Amino acid sequence: MSLSDRKQEVDGLLAHADEELNHYGGVFNSYHLLGFRVKPDKSQVGQYKDEFHNIAEALRSGTSWEEYKRQNRIFEGSELNSAIAGWFKGLFSR
């Protein structure tokens, strides 16, 4: 793997981490309609903890975020919807 390929993978991971940090900050630093600060629940904190742990593991392993997700069967958003749809399709096509 060339240095430019490695740099591109790291840049992709850092872009993903930046996106998650922006989302995290928006969720946990927001205010309720009545002006009260929103407190995160434990499940949200756990999800973000896992997400940042996965990003750190991908950086340590030297893989791109896409490759890391594929190796560890991590699905996000529409990928999860596609995986569930494929599972149901396989379940009912037998």
C-alpha positions as CSV (number, residue, x, y, z in Angstrom):
1,M,0.0,0.0,0.0
2,S,1.4,3.4,-1.0
3,L,1.8,6.3,1.3
4,S,-0.9,8.2,-0.5
5,D,-3.4,5.3,-0.2
6,R,-2.7,5.1,3.5
7,K,-3.1,8.9,3.9
8,Q,-6.4,8.7,2.1
9,E,-7.6,5.9,4.4
10,V,-6.6,7.9,7.5
11,D,-8.3,11.0,6.1
12,G,-11.5,9.0,5.6
13,L,-11.4,7.7,9.1
14,L,-10.8,11.2,10.5
15,A,-13.6,12.6,8.4
16,H,-15.9,10.0,9.8
17,A,-14.7,10.7,13.4
18,D,-15.3,14.4,12.8
19,E,-18.8,13.8,11.6
20,E,-19.6,11.6,14.6
21,L,-18.1,14.2,17.0
22,N,-20.3,17.0,15.4
23,H,-23.4,14.8,15.8
24,Y,-22.4,13.8,19.3
25,G,-21.9,17.5,20.3
26,G,-25.2,18.5,18.7
27,V,-27.1,15.7,20.5
28,F,-25.6,16.2,23.9
29,N,-25.3,20.0,24.0
30,S,-28.8,20.7,22.8
31,Y,-31.7,22.2,24.7
32,H,-35.3,21.2,25.1
33,L,-38.0,23.4,23.6
34,L,-38.6,24.9,27.1
35,G,-34.9,25.8,27.4
36,F,-33.9,22.9,29.6
37,R,-30.7,21.1,28.7
38,V,-31.1,17.6,27.2
39,K,-29.4,14.9,29.1
40,P,-28.3,11.8,27.2
41,D,-29.6,8.4,28.2
42,K,-27.3,5.5,28.9
43,S,-28.0,3.8,25.6
44,Q,-27.0,6.8,23.6
45,V,-23.7,7.2,25.5
46,G,-23.0,3.5,25.0
47,Q,-23.6,3.7,21.3
48,Y,-21.2,6.6,20.9
49,K,-18.6,5.0,23.1
50,D,-18.8,1.9,20.9
51,E,-18.6,4.1,17.7
52,F,-15.4,5.9,18.9
53,H,-13.9,2.6,20.1
54,N,-14.4,1.2,16.6
55,I,-12.9,4.2,14.9
56,A,-9.8,3.9,17.2
57,E,-9.5,0.2,16.4
58,A,-9.7,0.9,12.6
59,L,-7.0,3.5,13.0
60,R,-4.8,1.1,14.9
61,S,-5.4,-1.7,12.5
62,G,-4.4,0.4,9.5
63,T,-7.6,-0.2,7.5
64,S,-10.1,2.2,6.0
65,W,-13.4,2.7,7.7
66,E,-15.2,0.8,5.0
67,E,-12.9,-2.2,5.2
68,Y,-13.1,-2.2,9.0
69,K,-16.9,-2.2,8.9
70,R,-16.9,-5.0,6.4
71,Q,-14.4,-7.1,8.4
72,N,-16.4,-6.6,11.6
73,R,-19.9,-6.7,10.1
74,I,-20.8,-3.2,11.2
75,F,-23.8,-1.8,9.4
76,E,-24.9,1.9,9.4
77,G,-28.1,3.6,8.2
78,S,-29.1,2.4,4.8
79,E,-26.5,-0.5,5.0
80,L,-28.5,-1.8,7.9
81,N,-31.7,-1.5,6.1
82,S,-30.3,-3.4,3.1
83,A,-28.9,-6.1,5.4
84,I,-32.2,-6.6,7.1
85,A,-34.1,-6.6,3.8
86,G,-31.6,-9.3,2.4
87,W,-32.1,-11.4,5.6
88,F,-35.9,-11.3,5.2
89,K,-35.7,-12.0,1.5
90,G,-33.5,-15.0,2.2
91,L,-35.8,-16.2,5.0
92,F,-38.9,-16.1,3.0
93,S,-37.5,-17.3,-0.3
94,R,-36.9,-20.8,1.0
